[in-house]
Amino acid sequence: MSRDQIILIVLVAAFGVVNAALMLSGTISPDWDGFGLIVAAGVSLALYSFLYKDNLVIKLAEHAYVGVVAAYELTQVWFQNILKDIINPLTGQSDSPEPVWSIILPTLLGILLLSRLVGKAVWLSRLAFGLIVGLGAGLLIPRRISAYLIQQVEPTVTAVFPATGFDFTALFVLIGVVSVLVYFSFSIPHTGAVGGVSRVGIWFLMVAFGASFGYTVMARLSLLIGQLTFLLEDWLHLSLPLF
């Protein structure tokens, strides 16, 4: 028996002993709520075991998580979409004011998507995919232009043509936009004044990337603190000032 297998057996046994002690002491109730708490703690510890090395426990936890999520999503889709929006209206068991004929075309498109499971009928799914992608692009492109292009151009133009006097924030935005655009203009050599402006663009990019990375780390630390709080307080019932 290898060292990793021995460590795995010891940790699983320790987890079982801790849960048995918690149940005997009344800290965890011997019902479905207590069982769910034990499973949640076990899955959390199994995923954290990846900090040691890749092992069998984390693979089992990953497969169980994917399987549960897939089953849950399938159940939600069946009851919330297929049964409610398709089967019930077509069988006259729905009070929806929408006419029945309006359900037929989306239903056919959904069936065409399932044709990817049939080898020789894969080309039928491309009809549905083409319509979905085309419709999605047509709806998304104007929103993207409005949210990312027009909303970016507006404060830049405001700095050049201020309507209510000098605005330092708008000027700062203008400098950032222009300097970053100059930095990404590779068709001209970055020397002299152009090089100086491009270096300002680099500073803007580094500040933006640093702020984004800091926000990501802060969000991940918040998730870590929340999970540790669950393990220490909800599972072990240890009250620590840090959490």
C-alpha atoms as an extended CHARMM CRD file, in Angstrom:
* protein
*
       243  EXT
         1         1  MET       CA              0.0000000000        0.0000000000        0.0000000000  PROA      1               0.0000000000
         2         2  SER       CA              1.4250000000        3.3580000000       -1.0270000000  PROA      2               0.0000000000
         3         3  ARG       CA              1.8720000000        6.3810000000        1.1860000000  PROA      3               0.0000000000
         4         4  ASP       CA             -0.9250000000        8.3090000000       -0.5500000000  PROA      4               0.0000000000
         5         5  GLN       CA             -3.3640000000        5.4480000000       -0.0080000000  PROA      5               0.0000000000
         6         6  ILE       CA             -2.4960000000        5.2900000000        3.6820000000  PROA      6               0.0000000000
         7         7  ILE       CA             -3.0000000000        9.0490000000        4.0400000000  PROA      7               0.0000000000
         8         8  LEU       CA             -6.3320000000        8.7870000000        2.2220000000  PROA      8               0.0000000000
         9         9  ILE       CA             -7.5700000000        5.9860000000        4.4880000000  PROA      9               0.0000000000
        10        10  VAL       CA             -6.4840000000        7.8750000000        7.6150000000  PROA      10              0.0000000000
        11        11  LEU       CA             -8.2320000000       11.0890000000        6.5210000000  PROA      11              0.0000000000
        12        12  VAL       CA            -11.4510000000        9.2850000000        5.5960000000  PROA      12              0.0000000000
        13        13  ALA       CA            -11.4020000000        7.4460000000        8.9260000000  PROA      13              0.0000000000
        14        14  ALA       CA            -10.7680000000       10.7220000000       10.7990000000  PROA      14              0.0000000000
        15        15  PHE       CA            -13.6590000000       12.3450000000        8.9530000000  PROA      15              0.0000000000
        16        16  GLY       CA            -15.9290000000        9.4560000000        9.9390000000  PROA      16              0.0000000000
        17        17  VAL       CA            -14.8330000000        9.6060000000       13.5830000000  PROA      17              0.0000000000
        18        18  VAL       CA            -15.3890000000       13.3840000000       13.7580000000  PROA      18              0.0000000000
        19        19  ASN       CA            -18.8890000000       13.0740000000       12.3050000000  PROA      19              0.0000000000
        20        20  ALA       CA            -19.7450000000       10.2020000000       14.6210000000  PROA      20              0.0000000000
        21        21  ALA       CA            -18.6110000000       12.2550000000       17.6150000000  PROA      21              0.0000000000
        22        22  LEU       CA            -20.6360000000       15.2540000000       16.4290000000  PROA      22              0.0000000000
        23        23  MET       CA            -23.7550000000       13.1300000000       16.0390000000  PROA      23              0.0000000000
        24        24  LEU       CA            -23.3190000000       11.4090000000       19.4220000000  PROA      24              0.0000000000
        25        25  SER       CA            -22.8800000000       14.7800000000       21.1190000000  PROA      25              0.0000000000
        26        26  GLY       CA            -26.0140000000       16.1560000000       19.4480000000  PROA      26              0.0000000000
        27        27  THR       CA            -24.1240000000       18.8010000000       17.5050000000  PROA      27              0.0000000000
        28        28  ILE       CA            -25.3360000000       17.2970000000       14.2220000000  PROA      28              0.0000000000
        29        29  SER       CA            -28.8710000000       15.9500000000       14.1570000000  PROA      29              0.0000000000
        30        30  PRO       CA            -29.3120000000       12.3570000000       12.9060000000  PROA      30              0.0000000000
        31        31  ASP       CA            -31.7050000000       13.2860000000       10.1030000000  PROA      31              0.0000000000
        32        32  TRP       CA            -31.5700000000       14.3770000000        6.4690000000  PROA      32              0.0000000000
        33        33  ASP       CA            -30.4370000000       17.8810000000        7.4180000000  PROA      33              0.0000000000
        34        34  GLY       CA            -27.5200000000       16.4540000000        9.3480000000  PROA      34              0.0000000000
        35        35  PHE       CA            -26.7170000000       14.0410000000        6.5320000000  PROA      35              0.0000000000
        36        36  GLY       CA            -26.7150000000       16.9260000000        4.0330000000  PROA      36              0.0000000000
        37        37  LEU       CA            -24.3890000000       18.9150000000        6.2970000000  PROA      37              0.0000000000
        38        38  ILE       CA            -21.9700000000       15.9710000000        6.5070000000  PROA      38              0.0000000000
        39        39  VAL       CA            -22.0200000000       15.4740000000        2.7210000000  PROA      39              0.0000000000
        40        40  ALA       CA            -21.4140000000       19.1880000000        2.1200000000  PROA      40              0.0000000000
        41        41  ALA       CA            -18.4870000000       19.2200000000        4.5420000000  PROA      41              0.0000000000
        42        42  GLY       CA            -17.0650000000       16.0390000000        3.0000000000  PROA      42              0.0000000000
        43        43  VAL       CA            -17.2690000000       17.4100000000       -0.5330000000  PROA      43              0.0000000000
        44        44  SER       CA            -15.6480000000       20.6730000000        0.5640000000  PROA      44              0.0000000000
        45        45  LEU       CA            -12.7570000000       18.8640000000        2.2370000000  PROA      45              0.0000000000
        46        46  ALA       CA            -12.4170000000       16.5360000000       -0.7550000000  PROA      46              0.0000000000
        47        47  LEU       CA            -12.0410000000       19.4930000000       -3.1000000000  PROA      47              0.0000000000
        48        48  TYR       CA             -9.5390000000       21.1490000000       -0.7810000000  PROA      48              0.0000000000
        49        49  SER       CA             -7.4870000000       17.9500000000       -0.8240000000  PROA      49              0.0000000000
        50        50  PHE       CA             -6.2290000000       19.0860000000       -4.2300000000  PROA      50              0.0000000000
        51        51  LEU       CA             -3.9320000000       21.4330000000       -2.2840000000  PROA      51              0.0000000000
        52        52  TYR       CA             -1.9680000000       18.3100000000       -1.3310000000  PROA      52              0.0000000000
        53        53  LYS       CA             -1.9990000000       16.6380000000       -4.7470000000  PROA      53              0.0000000000
        54        54  ASP       CA             -4.3770000000       15.2340000000       -7.3250000000  PROA      54              0.0000000000
        55        55  ASN       CA             -6.0430000000       12.1850000000       -5.8030000000  PROA      55              0.0000000000
        56        56  LEU       CA             -8.9830000000        9.7990000000       -6.0460000000  PROA      56              0.0000000000
        57        57  VAL       CA            -11.1370000000       11.7080000000       -3.5430000000  PROA      57              0.0000000000
        58        58  ILE       CA            -11.2030000000       14.9220000000       -5.5530000000  PROA      58              0.0000000000
        59        59  LYS       CA            -12.0270000000       12.9810000000       -8.7220000000  PROA      59              0.0000000000
        60        60  LEU       CA            -14.9750000000       11.3490000000       -6.9650000000  PROA      60              0.0000000000
        61        61  ALA       CA            -16.1460000000       14.7390000000       -5.6900000000  PROA      61              0.0000000000
        62        62  GLU       CA            -15.8680000000       16.2980000000       -9.1380000000  PROA      62              0.0000000000
        63        63  HSD       CA            -17.7920000000       13.4590000000      -10.8000000000  PROA      63              0.0000000000
        64        64  ALA       CA            -20.4780000000       13.5590000000       -8.1130000000  PROA      64              0.0000000000
        65        65  TYR       CA            -20.8140000000       17.3230000000       -8.4690000000  PROA      65              0.0000000000
        66        66  VAL       CA            -21.1230000000       17.1670000000      -12.2540000000  PROA      66              0.0000000000
        67        67  GLY       CA            -23.6450000000       14.3350000000      -12.0270000000  PROA      67              0.0000000000
        68        68  VAL       CA            -25.8060000000       16.0990000000       -9.4460000000  PROA      68              0.0000000000
        69        69  VAL       CA            -25.7430000000       19.3670000000      -11.3860000000  PROA      69              0.0000000000
        70        70  ALA       CA            -26.6420000000       17.5990000000      -14.6330000000  PROA      70              0.0000000000
        71        71  ALA       CA            -29.5520000000       15.7820000000      -12.9740000000  PROA      71              0.0000000000
        72        72  TYR       CA            -30.7690000000       18.9770000000      -11.2990000000  PROA      72              0.0000000000
        73        73  GLU       CA            -30.5720000000       20.9820000000      -14.5230000000  PROA      73              0.0000000000
        74        74  LEU       CA            -32.3850000000       18.2470000000      -16.4530000000  PROA      74              0.0000000000
        75        75  THR       CA            -35.1580000000       18.2170000000      -13.8470000000  PROA      75              0.0000000000
        76        76  GLN       CA            -35.4840000000       22.0030000000      -13.9740000000  PROA      76              0.0000000000
        77        77  VAL       CA            -35.5870000000       22.0140000000      -17.7700000000  PROA      77              0.0000000000
        78        78  TRP       CA            -38.2540000000       19.2730000000      -17.8020000000  PROA      78              0.0000000000
        79        79  PHE       CA            -40.6120000000       20.9120000000      -15.3060000000  PROA      79              0.0000000000
        80        80  GLN       CA            -39.9370000000       24.5790000000      -16.1010000000  PROA      80              0.0000000000
        81        81  ASN       CA            -39.5980000000       24.4020000000      -19.9010000000  PROA      81              0.0000000000
        82        82  ILE       CA            -40.6060000000       21.1680000000      -21.5990000000  PROA      82              0.0000000000
        83        83  LEU       CA            -43.6250000000       20.3080000000      -19.4450000000  PROA      83              0.0000000000
        84        84  LYS       CA            -44.7830000000       23.8760000000      -18.7730000000  PROA      84              0.0000000000
        85        85  ASP       CA            -44.0830000000       25.5190000000      -22.1410000000  PROA      85              0.0000000000
        86        86  ILE       CA            -44.5550000000       22.6270000000      -24.6040000000  PROA      86              0.0000000000
        87        87  ILE       CA            -46.4350000000       19.5760000000      -23.3720000000  PROA      87              0.0000000000
        88        88  ASN       CA            -49.1170000000       21.3140000000      -21.3000000000  PROA      88              0.0000000000
        89        89  PRO       CA            -50.0330000000       23.9210000000      -23.9820000000  PROA      89              0.0000000000
        90        90  LEU       CA            -50.1320000000       21.2920000000      -26.7480000000  PROA      90              0.0000000000
        91        91  THR       CA            -52.3680000000       19.0050000000      -24.6610000000  PROA      91              0.0000000000
        92        92  GLY       CA            -54.6900000000       21.8280000000      -23.6040000000  PROA      92              0.0000000000
        93        93  GLN       CA            -53.5860000000       21.8050000000      -19.9360000000  PROA      93              0.0000000000
        94        94  SER       CA            -52.2500000000       25.3620000000      -19.8690000000  PROA      94              0.0000000000
        95        95  ASP       CA            -53.9790000000       28.7080000000      -19.2550000000  PROA      95              0.0000000000
        96        96  SER       CA            -51.3420000000       30.6320000000      -21.2210000000  PROA      96              0.0000000000
        97        97  PRO       CA            -52.8180000000       33.2840000000      -23.5780000000  PROA      97              0.0000000000
        98        98  GLU       CA            -50.2150000000       32.4110000000      -26.2240000000  PROA      98              0.0000000000
        99        99  PRO       CA            -51.6770000000       30.5620000000      -29.2560000000  PROA      99              0.0000000000
       100       100  VAL       CA            -50.7060000000       26.9300000000      -29.6720000000  PROA      100             0.0000000000
       101       101  TRP       CA            -49.1950000000       27.4730000000      -33.1230000000  PROA      101             0.0000000000
       102       102  SER       CA            -46.5400000000       29.7940000000      -31.6500000000  PROA      102             0.0000000000
       103       103  ILE       CA            -45.0710000000       26.8170000000      -29.7510000000  PROA      103             0.0000000000
       104       104  ILE       CA            -44.6360000000       24.5600000000      -32.7740000000  PROA      104             0.0000000000
       105       105  LEU       CA            -41.6860000000       26.3610000000      -34.4130000000  PROA      105             0.0000000000
       106       106  PRO       CA            -39.5310000000       26.6210000000      -31.2260000000  PROA      106             0.0000000000
       107       107  THR       CA            -40.3190000000       22.9800000000      -30.4880000000  PROA      107             0.0000000000
       108       108  LEU       CA            -39.1740000000       21.9060000000      -33.9510000000  PROA      108             0.0000000000
       109       109  LEU       CA            -35.9690000000       23.9080000000      -33.5520000000  PROA      109             0.0000000000
       110       110  GLY       CA            -35.3070000000       22.1640000000      -30.2410000000  PROA      110             0.0000000000
       111       111  ILE       CA            -35.8590000000       18.7780000000      -31.8580000000  PROA      111             0.0000000000
       112       112  LEU       CA            -33.4340000000       19.7440000000      -34.6300000000  PROA      112             0.0000000000
       113       113  LEU       CA            -30.7800000000       20.5000000000      -32.0070000000  PROA      113             0.0000000000
       114       114  LEU       CA            -31.1860000000       16.9590000000      -30.6650000000  PROA      114             0.0000000000
       115       115  SER       CA            -30.4010000000       15.6230000000      -34.1310000000  PROA      115             0.0000000000
       116       116  ARG       CA            -26.7090000000       16.0120000000      -33.2700000000  PROA      116             0.0000000000
       117       117  LEU       CA            -27.1150000000       12.7520000000      -31.3630000000  PROA      117             0.0000000000
       118       118  VAL       CA            -27.8440000000       10.9800000000      -34.6650000000  PROA      118             0.0000000000
       119       119  GLY       CA            -24.7990000000       10.5660000000      -36.8660000000  PROA      119             0.0000000000
       120       120  LYS       CA            -26.2780000000       11.0630000000      -40.3490000000  PROA      120             0.0000000000
       121       121  ALA       CA            -28.7500000000       13.7440000000      -39.2400000000  PROA      121             0.0000000000
       122       122  VAL       CA            -26.1890000000       16.1130000000      -37.7410000000  PROA      122             0.0000000000
       123       123  TRP       CA            -26.6670000000       18.5860000000      -40.5910000000  PROA      123             0.0000000000
       124       124  LEU       CA            -30.2470000000       19.2370000000      -39.4190000000  PROA      124             0.0000000000
       125       125  SER       CA            -28.9580000000       20.7540000000      -36.1860000000  PROA      125             0.0000000000
       126       126  ARG       CA            -27.0450000000       23.3620000000      -38.1900000000  PROA      126             0.0000000000
       127       127  LEU       CA            -30.3310000000       24.9110000000      -39.2820000000  PROA      127             0.0000000000
       128       128  ALA       CA            -31.3390000000       25.5290000000      -35.6870000000  PROA      128             0.0000000000
       129       129  PHE       CA            -27.8320000000       26.6130000000      -34.6590000000  PROA      129             0.0000000000
       130       130  GLY       CA            -27.6740000000       29.0450000000      -37.5710000000  PROA      130             0.0000000000
       131       131  LEU       CA            -30.9760000000       30.6540000000      -36.5970000000  PROA      131             0.0000000000
       132       132  ILE       CA            -30.0180000000       30.8360000000      -32.9210000000  PROA      132             0.0000000000
       133       133  VAL       CA            -26.5790000000       32.3240000000      -33.6010000000  PROA      133             0.0000000000
       134       134  GLY       CA            -27.9230000000       34.7670000000      -36.1940000000  PROA      134             0.0000000000
       135       135  LEU       CA            -30.7620000000       35.9220000000      -33.9640000000  PROA      135             0.0000000000
       136       136  GLY       CA            -28.4570000000       36.1650000000      -30.9600000000  PROA      136             0.0000000000
       137       137  ALA       CA            -25.8880000000       38.1850000000      -32.8930000000  PROA      137             0.0000000000
       138       138  GLY       CA            -28.5740000000       40.5180000000      -34.2400000000  PROA      138             0.0000000000
       139       139  LEU       CA            -29.9010000000       41.1900000000      -30.7630000000  PROA      139             0.0000000000
       140       140  LEU       CA            -26.5100000000       41.3600000000      -29.0480000000  PROA      140             0.0000000000
       141       141  ILE       CA            -24.4870000000       43.5260000000      -31.4370000000  PROA      141             0.0000000000
       142       142  PRO       CA            -26.5650000000       46.7220000000      -30.9800000000  PROA      142             0.0000000000
       143       143  ARG       CA            -26.4560000000       46.2890000000      -27.1970000000  PROA      143             0.0000000000
       144       144  ARG       CA            -22.7100000000       45.7300000000      -27.2330000000  PROA      144             0.0000000000
       145       145  ILE       CA            -22.1590000000       48.7860000000      -29.4020000000  PROA      145             0.0000000000
       146       146  SER       CA            -24.3180000000       50.8800000000      -27.1050000000  PROA      146             0.0000000000
       147       147  ALA       CA            -22.7600000000       49.5520000000      -23.8830000000  PROA      147             0.0000000000
       148       148  TYR       CA            -19.0860000000       49.4200000000      -24.8750000000  PROA      148             0.0000000000
       149       149  LEU       CA            -18.5660000000       51.7940000000      -27.8000000000  PROA      149             0.0000000000
       150       150  ILE       CA            -21.0570000000       54.6140000000      -27.4130000000  PROA      150             0.0000000000
       151       151  GLN       CA            -20.7620000000       54.6690000000      -23.6260000000  PROA      151             0.0000000000
       152       152  GLN       CA            -16.9770000000       54.8930000000      -24.0210000000  PROA      152             0.0000000000
       153       153  VAL       CA            -17.0830000000       57.5890000000      -26.6920000000  PROA      153             0.0000000000
       154       154  GLU       CA            -19.4770000000       59.8000000000      -24.7010000000  PROA      154             0.0000000000
       155       155  PRO       CA            -17.1310000000       60.6790000000      -21.7760000000  PROA      155             0.0000000000
       156       156  THR       CA            -14.2570000000       61.0630000000      -24.2340000000  PROA      156             0.0000000000
       157       157  VAL       CA            -16.1810000000       63.6040000000      -26.3080000000  PROA      157             0.0000000000
       158       158  THR       CA            -17.3480000000       65.3230000000      -23.1040000000  PROA      158             0.0000000000
       159       159  ALA       CA            -13.7210000000       66.0500000000      -22.2310000000  PROA      159             0.0000000000
       160       160  VAL       CA            -13.1170000000       67.6840000000      -25.6110000000  PROA      160             0.0000000000
       161       161  PHE       CA            -16.3840000000       69.6270000000      -25.6870000000  PROA      161             0.0000000000
       162       162  PRO       CA            -17.4050000000       70.1840000000      -22.0370000000  PROA      162             0.0000000000
       163       163  ALA       CA            -20.9870000000       71.3140000000      -21.6010000000  PROA      163             0.0000000000
       164       164  THR       CA            -20.7780000000       72.4830000000      -17.9710000000  PROA      164             0.0000000000
       165       165  GLY       CA            -17.1760000000       73.6070000000      -17.6170000000  PROA      165             0.0000000000
       166       166  PHE       CA            -13.9370000000       71.7790000000      -16.9870000000  PROA      166             0.0000000000
       167       167  ASP       CA            -14.2690000000       68.1660000000      -15.8520000000  PROA      167             0.0000000000
       168       168  PHE       CA            -11.0670000000       66.5460000000      -14.5880000000  PROA      168             0.0000000000
       169       169  THR       CA            -12.5800000000       63.0420000000      -14.6580000000  PROA      169             0.0000000000
       170       170  ALA       CA            -13.5750000000       63.3830000000      -18.3150000000  PROA      170             0.0000000000
       171       171  LEU       CA            -10.0890000000       64.6910000000      -19.1390000000  PROA      171             0.0000000000
       172       172  PHE       CA             -8.5470000000       61.7190000000      -17.3370000000  PROA      172             0.0000000000
       173       173  VAL       CA            -10.7310000000       59.3500000000      -19.3670000000  PROA      173             0.0000000000
       174       174  LEU       CA             -9.6970000000       61.1230000000      -22.5750000000  PROA      174             0.0000000000
       175       175  ILE       CA             -5.9980000000       60.7720000000      -21.7660000000  PROA      175             0.0000000000
       176       176  GLY       CA             -6.4460000000       57.0860000000      -20.9560000000  PROA      176             0.0000000000
       177       177  VAL       CA             -8.3890000000       56.2910000000      -24.1360000000  PROA      177             0.0000000000
       178       178  VAL       CA             -6.0020000000       58.1670000000      -26.4250000000  PROA      178             0.0000000000
       179       179  SER       CA             -2.8080000000       56.8240000000      -24.8250000000  PROA      179             0.0000000000
       180       180  VAL       CA             -4.0310000000       53.2070000000      -24.8830000000  PROA      180             0.0000000000
       181       181  LEU       CA             -5.1000000000       53.5520000000      -28.5280000000  PROA      181             0.0000000000
       182       182  VAL       CA             -1.6660000000       54.9510000000      -29.3640000000  PROA      182             0.0000000000
       183       183  TYR       CA              0.0050000000       52.0560000000      -27.5450000000  PROA      183             0.0000000000
       184       184  PHE       CA             -1.9140000000       49.5450000000      -29.6830000000  PROA      184             0.0000000000
       185       185  SER       CA             -1.1340000000       51.4080000000      -32.9130000000  PROA      185             0.0000000000
       186       186  PHE       CA              1.6780000000       49.1420000000      -34.1110000000  PROA      186             0.0000000000
       187       187  SER       CA              1.7540000000       50.6370000000      -37.6090000000  PROA      187             0.0000000000
       188       188  ILE       CA              3.8390000000       53.6040000000      -36.3750000000  PROA      188             0.0000000000
       189       189  PRO       CA              7.1390000000       53.3810000000      -34.4460000000  PROA      189             0.0000000000
       190       190  HSD       CA              6.8460000000       54.0700000000      -30.7200000000  PROA      190             0.0000000000
       191       191  THR       CA              9.5560000000       56.7140000000      -30.5910000000  PROA      191             0.0000000000
       192       192  GLY       CA              9.5950000000       60.3350000000      -29.5580000000  PROA      192             0.0000000000
       193       193  ALA       CA              6.2240000000       61.8070000000      -28.6220000000  PROA      193             0.0000000000
       194       194  VAL       CA              4.4010000000       58.6710000000      -29.7580000000  PROA      194             0.0000000000
       195       195  GLY       CA              6.5870000000       56.5580000000      -27.4790000000  PROA      195             0.0000000000
       196       196  GLY       CA              5.9040000000       58.8360000000      -24.5340000000  PROA      196             0.0000000000
       197       197  VAL       CA              2.1530000000       58.6760000000      -25.0860000000  PROA      197             0.0000000000
       198       198  SER       CA              2.2770000000       54.8810000000      -25.4780000000  PROA      198             0.0000000000
       199       199  ARG       CA              4.1510000000       54.6080000000      -22.1560000000  PROA      199             0.0000000000
       200       200  VAL       CA              1.3110000000       56.5300000000      -20.5250000000  PROA      200             0.0000000000
       201       201  GLY       CA             -1.0350000000       53.9920000000      -22.0990000000  PROA      201             0.0000000000
       202       202  ILE       CA              1.0020000000       51.1880000000      -20.5180000000  PROA      202             0.0000000000
       203       203  TRP       CA              0.4910000000       52.7830000000      -17.0970000000  PROA      203             0.0000000000
       204       204  PHE       CA             -3.2480000000       52.9570000000      -17.6790000000  PROA      204             0.0000000000
       205       205  LEU       CA             -3.3070000000       49.3130000000      -18.7500000000  PROA      205             0.0000000000
       206       206  MET       CA             -1.2710000000       48.1740000000      -15.7510000000  PROA      206             0.0000000000
       207       207  VAL       CA             -3.5280000000       50.0620000000      -13.3250000000  PROA      207             0.0000000000
       208       208  ALA       CA             -6.6140000000       48.5690000000      -14.9830000000  PROA      208             0.0000000000
       209       209  PHE       CA             -5.1810000000       45.0290000000      -14.9400000000  PROA      209             0.0000000000
       210       210  GLY       CA             -4.0070000000       45.4380000000      -11.3470000000  PROA      210             0.0000000000
       211       211  ALA       CA             -7.4140000000       46.6500000000      -10.1940000000  PROA      211             0.0000000000
       212       212  SER       CA             -9.1100000000       43.7800000000      -12.0260000000  PROA      212             0.0000000000
       213       213  PHE       CA             -6.7180000000       41.2280000000      -10.5370000000  PROA      213             0.0000000000
       214       214  GLY       CA             -7.1250000000       42.7110000000       -7.0450000000  PROA      214             0.0000000000
       215       215  TYR       CA            -10.9000000000       42.5420000000       -7.3470000000  PROA      215             0.0000000000
       216       216  THR       CA            -10.6760000000       38.9050000000       -8.4700000000  PROA      216             0.0000000000
       217       217  VAL       CA             -8.3980000000       37.9550000000       -5.5620000000  PROA      217             0.0000000000
       218       218  MET       CA            -10.6610000000       39.7850000000       -3.1050000000  PROA      218             0.0000000000
       219       219  ALA       CA            -13.7130000000       37.9360000000       -4.4410000000  PROA      219             0.0000000000
       220       220  ARG       CA            -11.9330000000       34.5710000000       -4.1970000000  PROA      220             0.0000000000
       221       221  LEU       CA            -10.8270000000       35.3240000000       -0.6310000000  PROA      221             0.0000000000
       222       222  SER       CA            -14.4170000000       36.1630000000        0.2290000000  PROA      222             0.0000000000
       223       223  LEU       CA            -15.4950000000       32.7570000000       -1.1050000000  PROA      223             0.0000000000
       224       224  LEU       CA            -12.7100000000       31.0680000000        0.8830000000  PROA      224             0.0000000000
       225       225  ILE       CA            -13.7170000000       32.8220000000        4.0990000000  PROA      225             0.0000000000
       226       226  GLY       CA            -17.3250000000       31.8510000000        3.5380000000  PROA      226             0.0000000000
       227       227  GLN       CA            -16.4160000000       28.1840000000        3.0270000000  PROA      227             0.0000000000
       228       228  LEU       CA            -14.1360000000       28.1310000000        6.0640000000  PROA      228             0.0000000000
       229       229  THR       CA            -16.9370000000       29.7130000000        8.0800000000  PROA      229             0.0000000000
       230       230  PHE       CA            -19.2280000000       26.8910000000        6.9690000000  PROA      230             0.0000000000
       231       231  LEU       CA            -16.7070000000       24.2020000000        7.9530000000  PROA      231             0.0000000000
       232       232  LEU       CA            -15.7680000000       25.6930000000       11.3070000000  PROA      232             0.0000000000
       233       233  GLU       CA            -19.1020000000       27.0740000000       12.4900000000  PROA      233             0.0000000000
       234       234  ASP       CA            -21.8870000000       25.1950000000       10.7010000000  PROA      234             0.0000000000
       235       235  TRP       CA            -20.1780000000       21.7990000000       10.6720000000  PROA      235             0.0000000000
       236       236  LEU       CA            -17.8170000000       21.7510000000       13.6920000000  PROA      236             0.0000000000
       237       237  HSD       CA            -19.6630000000       24.4900000000       15.6310000000  PROA      237             0.0000000000
       238       238  LEU       CA            -16.4500000000       26.2610000000       16.5480000000  PROA      238             0.0000000000
       239       239  SER       CA            -16.8750000000       29.9610000000       17.2480000000  PROA      239             0.0000000000
       240       240  LEU       CA            -13.7500000000       31.7970000000       16.1490000000  PROA      240             0.0000000000
       241       241  PRO       CA            -13.3780000000       35.6080000000       16.2940000000  PROA      241             0.0000000000
       242       242  LEU       CA            -11.8500000000       35.6170000000       12.7960000000  PROA      242             0.0000000000
       243       243  PHE       CA            -15.0690000000       34.2910000000       11.2470000000  PROA      243             0.0000000000
